[in-house]
Amino acid sequence: MGTIREGDEPTVLVARLGVVQRSVADANTDVRGRATQAVAEIETLVIRDRDVAARLDEIGTPRRAWSEPVAADERLPRADLVRIANQYFSGIERNDGKGDYPLAENCTRLENGLVLAGDVGLVSPRAKGRPGGTQVGCLEQFRSGVFFYVTRIRDRRFVLVDAERGIAFAFAFFDNAGGNSRFGTLPDGRSVESGPKIPWTWAIAEAFKIESGLIGPVESVLHQAPYGMGSGWSTWQESLSSEPRG
C-alpha cells in the first residue's frame, strides 16, 4: 500500500501478489538448479485521487507499529486474528453502538491519508486529522452508532495475516443502499441523516494491527466503485456474503 506516479499524477496503489513455489524439476529454476518462487496472482486497487496521495506522501513513513513484532507469548493464530479484525467490519455494518468492539484505547484510524479517529500524533507529526470536526476515539465512534448508514460490508477477504506482527490485511466492499438507509436514530436518541442519497459502494483495502486481542492501528484506502461490484476473485455468492474468508 503506497503511492506511485502515473505520468506526473500522484496515485495510490495497493497491490497483492500471490506467490507459488516452483519445483526443482521445473524448467524455470535458477541457474543453480534450485527451486524458485513465481508470481501466480496480481491484484491491485488503484485510487486516482491526488489529494489522498499527497496526504500519504506528506506522512511519508509508515507507523513503526506495522513492523514491530508482538511478544512471542502474546501472538495469536491466524484464525483469531481474522476473527478479531472481522469484528471491526461487523461493528460498522448496520452500526447501532451496542456491539462488541475489540478496539484498544489508543486505536487510531488513518483513512485515505486523514486520521479520522484517534490521536493524530500516534500516526505522524505530519498527519492531519478530521477536517472541520472534533477528533474522537475509535471506540467512541463505534459506540456513537454513526456508521448506521453502512448497510453491508461484503466480500471480506483477509488476504494477508502476519502472526509475528499481529497484522491482518483485507479487501472488502462497503455498501450503502441509499433511500431510507440514510436516516437513523443514534443511541443518544438523536435522529440523523447521513450517507449518499443514491446506492453507493466503496472498494476498500484495510490493515489492522492486533495486540492482546484488541485492534490498535488501522489504515485504509478506499474509493467509489459501481454499486454491487464484486472483486473478481470471488463467486457471486461470496461477493454478496458478509462472512470473512481468510
C-alpha positions in Angstrom: 0.0 0.0 0.0 1.7 3.2 -1.1 1.9 6.0 -3.7 3.1 6.0 -7.3 3.2 8.5 -10.2 1.2 7.9 -13.3 3.0 10.3 -15.6 3.1 13.3 -13.2 -0.1 12.4 -11.4 0.2 11.2 -7.8 -1.8 8.0 -7.3 -2.4 5.4 -4.6 -1.6 1.8 -5.3 -2.5 -1.3 -3.3 -1.0 -4.5 -4.7 -1.3 -8.1 -3.7 0.9 -10.8 -5.1 0.1 -14.5 -4.9 3.3 -16.4 -4.9 3.8 -20.1 -5.6 6.8 -22.4 -5.1 8.3 -23.9 -8.3 9.7 -27.4 -8.1 13.3 -28.2 -8.7 12.2 -30.1 -11.8 10.6 -27.0 -13.3 12.4 -25.7 -16.3 12.3 -22.2 -14.8 14.6 -22.9 -11.8 17.5 -20.6 -11.3 21.0 -21.2 -12.8 22.0 -23.4 -9.8 19.0 -25.7 -10.3 17.4 -24.5 -7.1 13.6 -24.2 -6.6 12.3 -20.7 -7.2 9.2 -18.7 -6.5 6.8 -17.3 -9.1 4.1 -14.8 -9.1 0.8 -16.6 -9.8 -1.7 -13.8 -9.0 -1.6 -10.0 -9.1 -4.4 -7.9 -7.6 -4.5 -4.1 -7.5 -6.6 -1.4 -6.1 -5.8 2.0 -7.7 -7.1 5.2 -6.2 -6.6 8.1 -8.6 -7.1 10.9 -6.1 -4.2 13.4 -5.9 -5.3 14.8 -2.5 -5.2 11.3 -0.9 -1.8 10.5 -2.5 -0.5 13.9 -1.4 -1.6 13.4 2.2 0.1 9.9 2.3 3.3 11.4 0.7 3.3 14.1 3.4 3.1 11.5 6.2 5.9 9.7 4.3 6.9 6.9 6.8 4.6 4.1 8.0 3.9 3.8 11.7 6.6 1.8 13.5 3.8 -0.5 14.9 3.4 -2.1 11.5 7.0 -3.6 11.6 7.2 -4.2 15.3 6.7 -7.9 16.4 4.2 -8.9 19.0 5.7 -10.5 22.1 6.1 -14.3 21.4 3.8 -15.3 24.3 1.0 -13.0 23.1 0.9 -14.0 19.4 -2.4 -15.2 18.2 -3.1 -17.8 15.5 -4.3 -16.8 12.0 -7.9 -17.7 12.7 -8.1 -15.5 15.8 -6.5 -12.5 14.0 -9.1 -12.8 11.2 -11.9 -13.2 13.7 -10.9 -10.1 15.7 -10.3 -8.0 12.6 -13.6 -9.1 11.1 -15.4 -7.8 14.3 -14.3 -4.3 13.1 -16.2 -4.8 9.8 -19.2 -6.4 11.6 -19.2 -3.4 14.1 -19.6 -0.9 11.2 -22.2 -2.9 9.3 -25.6 -1.6 10.4 -23.8 0.0 13.3 -26.1 0.6 16.4 -23.5 1.4 19.0 -24.3 -1.8 21.0 -21.9 -4.3 19.6 -18.7 -6.0 20.8 -16.0 -3.7 19.6 -12.5 -5.1 20.2 -10.8 -1.7 20.0 -7.8 -0.6 22.0 -7.8 2.7 23.9 -5.1 4.0 21.6 -6.8 2.7 18.4 -6.1 5.3 15.6 -7.6 5.0 12.1 -5.8 6.5 9.1 -8.2 6.6 6.2 -7.3 8.0 2.8 -4.4 9.8 4.4 -6.5 11.5 7.2 -6.7 10.5 10.8 -10.5 10.1 11.2 -10.4 8.6 14.7 -7.9 8.6 17.5 -4.8 10.5 18.3 -3.2 12.2 15.2 0.1 12.3 17.0 0.3 8.5 17.1 0.4 8.4 13.3 2.9 11.1 12.5 3.7 14.8 13.3 2.9 15.4 9.7 -0.5 13.7 9.7 -3.8 15.7 9.6 -7.0 15.0 11.5 -10.6 15.2 10.7 -11.2 18.4 8.7 -13.5 20.9 10.5 -14.6 18.3 13.0 -14.0 17.1 16.5 -11.4 14.3 16.8 -12.8 11.3 18.7 -11.5 7.8 19.5 -12.3 4.7 17.5 -14.3 3.1 20.3 -16.3 6.3 20.9 -17.1 6.5 17.2 -18.3 2.9 17.1 -20.5 3.4 20.2 -22.0 6.5 18.8 -23.7 4.5 16.1 -22.5 7.0 13.5 -21.9 4.3 10.8 -25.6 3.2 10.7 -25.8 4.1 7.0 -23.4 1.3 6.0 -25.9 -1.4 5.1 -23.5 -4.2 4.3 -19.8 -5.0 4.3 -19.3 -7.9 1.9 -16.7 -9.9 0.1 -14.4 -9.7 3.1 -11.2 -11.3 2.0 -8.3 -11.5 4.5 -5.5 -12.0 2.0 -2.6 -11.5 4.4 -2.1 -12.4 8.0 1.2 -12.0 9.9 1.0 -13.6 13.3 4.5 -12.4 14.2 3.5 -8.8 13.9 -0.2 -9.2 14.7 -1.4 -7.9 11.3 -4.5 -8.8 9.3 -5.0 -7.2 5.9 -8.3 -7.4 4.0 -10.1 -6.3 0.8 -13.8 -5.6 1.1 -16.8 -3.7 -0.2 -18.9 -1.3 1.9 -22.4 -0.8 0.6 -24.9 2.0 1.3 -28.3 1.3 -0.2 -29.4 4.9 -0.3 -33.0 5.8 0.3 -34.3 5.2 3.8 -31.0 3.7 5.0 -29.7 7.3 5.2 -31.9 8.0 8.1 -31.2 6.7 11.6 -31.6 7.2 15.3 -28.4 7.2 17.3 -28.1 5.6 20.8 -28.3 9.0 22.4 -31.8 9.5 20.8 -30.8 11.9 18.0 -32.4 11.4 14.6 -29.8 12.0 11.9 -29.3 11.8 8.1 -26.0 10.5 6.7 -24.5 8.8 3.7 -25.0 9.2 0.0 -28.5 9.7 -1.5 -28.1 7.1 -4.2 -26.9 3.4 -3.8 -23.2 3.5 -3.3 -20.3 1.1 -2.9 -16.8 1.7 -1.6 -13.9 -0.6 -2.5 -11.5 -0.7 0.4 -8.2 -2.1 1.4 -7.6 -2.1 5.2 -4.9 -3.3 7.6 -5.3 -4.0 11.3 -2.7 -4.3 14.0 -3.9 -6.6 16.8 -2.3 -7.0 20.3 -3.7 -8.5 23.4 -6.9 -9.3 21.4 -7.5 -5.6 20.6 -7.2 -3.6 17.4 -4.8 -0.7 17.6 -3.5 0.9 14.4 -5.9 0.8 11.5 -5.1 2.1 8.0 -7.2 2.0 4.9 -7.6 3.5 1.4 -10.9 3.4 -0.4 -12.8 4.8 -3.4 -16.2 4.6 -5.0 -17.0 1.6 -7.2 -20.1 0.6 -9.2 -22.9 -0.3 -6.7 -22.8 -4.1 -6.0 -19.4 -4.6 -7.6 -17.5 -7.8 -6.7 -13.8 -8.4 -6.5 -13.4 -10.8 -9.4 -11.7 -13.3 -7.1 -15.0 -14.4 -5.6 -18.1 -16.4 -6.6 -21.3 -14.4 -6.9 -22.5 -15.9 -3.6 -19.1 -15.0 -1.9 -19.2 -11.4 -3.2 -22.6 -10.9 -1.6 -21.6 -12.5 1.8 -20.7 -10.7 5.0 -18.8 -13.8 6.2 -15.0 -13.4 6.4 -12.7 -15.5 4.2 -9.0 -16.0 5.1 
